[in-house]
Amino acid sequence: QVQLVESGGGLVQPGGSLRLSCAASRSIFNCNAMGWYRQAPGKERELVARMFSGGSTNYADSVKDRFTISRDNAKNTVYLQMNSLKPEDTGVYYCQCSGWGSDYWGQGTQVTVSS
């Protein structure tokens, strides 16, 4: 199994940027896919971006061309670069690893987009 720790959240004004990090306790090579999800108050958790072990990615339509997922295998870390942030991007962002026959989640980091 693996432990995931997210960081980088905070309060940002509309149009601003944040970069989230997800540090894994062991090699992310064992994750068939790693993704970022978010949950807004009163809403279901939704996929934001996901990267598969082969390098392919997919994004929610609402974040395409604004968010970029990337990984640094040497640091066992996955990133989410978020640009042109909107108030509707507000929520708790969770990192996920699909590997070892299960899904693993971090504790989440809060992102608030507000003026």
N, C-alpha and C positions, 0 to 999 in steps of 0.2 A: 504494500500500500504506500501512499504518499500523502504528505501534509503540504497544503498550499496556503501561502500567506500573501494577501493582497495589500498594496499600499499605493499612495499617490492621490487618493481622493481629496475632496475639499470643496470650498465654496468658490465659484468663478462666475464672472459676469457673462451674460449672453454675448456670443461671438468669441469668447476666450477659448483657451486650450488647456488640456490636462493630459498627463501621461500616467496611466496606471501600470503597475508592475505586479506580477504574480511569481513569487519565488517558491520553487518546489524543493522538497526535502531530499529528493533523489532524482536520478536522471529522467528527463522528460522524453528521452528516446522511447521509453516504455509506454508513453501515452499515445494511443492511436490517433487521438484528436485532443486538442486543447481549445477551450473556448471561454468567452466572456459572456455572461448573462447579466441582466439587470431586472430589478423589481421595484416598481414605483408604488407608492402608498395605495392600497386598495386594488392593486392589479396583480395579474399573474406574472410569474417570472418568465422572461422572454430571452431568446437568443439575440445577442448583439453581433458577435463575430466568432468565427471558428476557424482553426487551422488544423489540417490533417497532417499526418506524419510525412506524407509525400510533398508537402508544401502548398497544396491547394487550399484556398480559403473560400469562405462564403460569409456574407454580411446581411443583416436585416436591411430591407429597403430604406428604412428611415435613417440609416447611418451611412449608406453607401456614399463614397466620395468625400466623407468627412472623417471617418474613423479608419484606422489601419492597425491590424493585428500583426505582430511579429514575434520572433523567438530568438533567444540566444542560448544555444544548446550548451555552450561551455559554462554558462552561469545558471543553467537550469531555470531560466526565467522567461516568461511570456509577457509581452507588453501590449497595451492598447493605447495608441495615440489618438486623442480625441480633439478635433479642431472644429471651429465654427459651432461651438456648443449652443444648444437651445434650452429653454426652460423645460421642455418635454423630455430632455435627456436626464433629468433629475431622477435619482433612485439609488438603491444599493447595488453595487456592481460585484458580481461573484465570478471567480475563476473556477474552471472545471477541467479535470483531466479524465479522459476515458481510457482506462488501461487496467491491466491485471484482472480483467473480467468484471470491472465495476466502474462506477462513476465516483469521483472524489471532488469535494467542494471546499473552497476556502470559506473564511468567516464573513467576507464581504467588506467593501469599503464604500463609504457614502460619497456621492457626488451630488452637489446642489448647484444648479445654474439659476442665478437670480441677480437682479440689479438692486 
